[in-house]
Amino acid sequence: MRARFLLLLIPGLLAAQSLQDFEKKVTKFTLPNGLTMLVIERHEAPVVSFHTYVNVGSVDDPSGRTGLAHMFEHMAFKGTESIGTKNWPEEKKALDSVEQVYDRLEEELNKGFRSDPKKIEALRADLAGAIDKANSFVEPNEFDRIVESNGGVGMNASTAEDQTQFFYSFPSNRIELWFLLESSRFLHPVLREFYKERDVVREERRMSTESSPLGKLVEQLLATAFTAHPYKTSPIGWSSDIEQLRRTDAEAFYKRYYTPGNLTIAIAGDVNPAEAHRLADKYFARLPKGPPPPRVRTIEPPQEGQKRVAVASAAQPFLVVGYKRPNQYSPDDAPLDVLSDILSDGRTGIIYKDMVRDKQIALGAESGANFPGGKYPSLFFFFVVPSSGHTVEENEKAVDQIVARIKTEKVDEASLQRVKTKLRAALIRKLDNNSGLARELAFYDANFGDWRRIFTELDDYNKVTAEDVMRVAKTYLVEDSRTVAYTYTPARDAKVETRGEAK
């Protein structure tokens, strides 16, 4: 009865969260340097959330420097020429000295077999000393302390294939401090402690990928599914690339991609739009206008047959099946989203009922509409965790049977409506707080050129029919575009030693 009541309530909630209502509260403007800012008023509490969206991700990593975009997640709040340093003039000299020593080391390494091992060893020691000296001028976590001492909360950053994001919240009487801090770290960023953080990223890769069976599997799935497009590499990057990243590489990347025209900032909460515009003119207009950054040119060639990859692992087996699909701008994006939710709508989804509840061959099973990103053609995927005593092969066969079924049997109207109701409810949850509002406004405006896409996307979902769901399944879930990745238990060494027997 409670669930039925909530379903009846949703249309009323959506009326309160209508596009017309939001249009009255959202102010959008673009500064002369190209930076876009969106402001939405919510005066229920004296707090404001800020979300900075940079239209750059790991797909933009230069060749041989994978993981570079991700480094800015670790560099995000290292400070400026006046924040985070004990003595900026001396720190700058020390930072320059680090790069000079590094240049000499790379020059020697580039000699290949003609390089002098003793000279390399000495230069490595000099480099370590130069880095230690530069780090001695650092005032650790000063940016963080300024934010926290002024009531700031939730300060964080994230990097994905298509985007980099920075976000935190402040009391509304500290709005100008945010404008000062955020604009300053884009105007005069100092990538201090770069090599220390490079080591942190290398360890992060070790933990998240190299020591994780699932991490290894996903990495191999992408490397197999994508032949040419940079989606083939995860944001963490390859270990050999990470270990050789230079601060000078990062500075060049920053100048190329962190231009004002590539930034979208959303502000949500107890804020006056006119005051926000004034402060934006005062602080962010200082950022120099730059040329539009280059976009990814590589187009993934058509896949001409199924691909398979196996990863040895003695741990819990996993299965991932990915099918090529178009990008988020395709007219089929909404039907694919609906298809995914029909398949994987919790305990009511087809996959769960078939593989987990009825056949009991899987501990968990779900689908996803796009992976690893949406800006470029990606994958519609199935992820399965086989249960004890059941194999990857058995679960793959069950996935194939489900795919065949949705191509020949129309989804019933009740399931279709349930999914649409769920999508509407998800929108309400996204827009229910300042940080969620700021995140969604920035994402949709940066990706679609209009924040209103938040609402028009719902209209697209509402138009999806059972025939549309069947059509996209037939179009995209085909064997020639499929990549199957799974883990397997390697065979044990056949050599057996008998206790007490002479060796």
ABEGO torsion letter per residue (X at the ends): XAAAAAAAAAAAAAAAABAAAAAAABBBBBBAAGBBBBBBBBAABBBBBBBBBBBBBAAABBBGABGAAAAAAAAAAAEBAABGBABAAAAAAAAAAAAAAAAAAAAAAAAEAABBAAAAAAAAAAAAAAAAAAAAABBBGAAAAAAAAAGBBGBBBBBBAABBBBBBBBBAAAAAAAAAAAAAAAABBBBBGAAAAAAAAAAAAAAAAAABAAAAAAAAAAAAABAABAAABBAAEBAAAAAABBAAAAAAAAAAAABAAABBBBBBEBBBAAAAAAAAAAAAAABBBBBBBBBBABBBBBBAEBBBBBBBBABBBBBBBBBBBBBAABAAAAAAAAAAAAAABEAABAAAAAAAAAAGABABBBBBABOABAABBBBBBBBBBBBBGBBAAAAAAAAAAAAAAAAABBBBAAAAAAAAAAAAAAAAAAAABAAAAAAAAAAAAAAAGBAAAAAAAAAAAAABBAAAAAAAAAAABBAAABBBBBBBBBBBBABBBBBGBBX
